Amino acid sequence: MGKIKTHKASAKRFSVTGSGKVKRYHSAHRHNLSTNKTQKQKRRLRSADYVSPAMEANVKRLIMK
């Protein structure tokens, strides 16, 4: 039986913290920042967030070797 491979696209988007939570960054912070979004929206998109507990097991299965 072969090894389980890491899903590379997910590994680039998520990381696991020291306490075991899965950290992610917000989408929609790449372009259209000067016209469409308010300063409050842009400020909130800068910060990282955690994956919900319902999705955490799925993401960990993809990124853990």
C-alpha positions in Angstrom: 0.0 0.0 0.0 1.4 3.4 -1.0 2.0 6.4 1.1 -0.8 9.0 1.6 0.2 12.2 -0.2 -0.3 15.7 0.9 -2.8 17.8 -1.1 -0.5 20.5 -2.2 -3.1 23.1 -3.0 -4.5 22.8 0.5 -1.1 22.8 2.1 -0.4 26.2 0.6 -3.7 27.7 1.9 -3.9 26.3 5.4 -1.5 25.8 8.3 -1.8 24.1 11.7 -1.0 26.0 14.8 0.8 24.7 17.8 -2.5 24.0 19.6 -3.8 22.0 16.7 -6.2 24.6 15.2 -6.2 25.1 11.4 -5.4 28.7 10.3 -6.6 30.2 7.1 -6.6 33.6 5.4 -9.6 35.4 4.0 -10.4 35.4 0.3 -11.3 38.6 -1.7 -8.1 40.5 -0.7 -6.2 40.3 -3.9 -7.7 42.9 -6.2 -10.5 45.5 -6.4 -9.2 47.0 -3.1 -9.3 50.7 -4.2 -12.9 50.9 -5.5 -15.3 48.2 -4.3 -14.5 47.6 -0.7 -14.7 49.9 2.4 -11.7 50.4 4.7 -13.5 48.3 7.3 -13.8 45.4 4.9 -10.2 45.6 3.9 -9.0 45.8 7.5 -11.0 42.7 8.4 -9.7 40.7 5.4 -6.1 41.3 6.5 -6.3 39.2 9.6 -6.1 35.4 9.7 -9.0 33.2 10.9 -9.5 29.7 12.0 -11.3 26.9 10.1 -14.6 26.0 11.6 -14.7 22.8 13.8 -17.0 21.1 11.3 -14.4 21.5 8.5 -11.3 21.0 10.6 -11.0 17.3 10.3 -11.4 17.4 6.5 -8.7 20.0 6.1 -6.3 18.2 8.4 -6.7 15.0 6.5 -5.6 16.8 3.3 -2.6 18.6 4.7 -1.2 16.2 7.2 1.3 13.7 5.9 
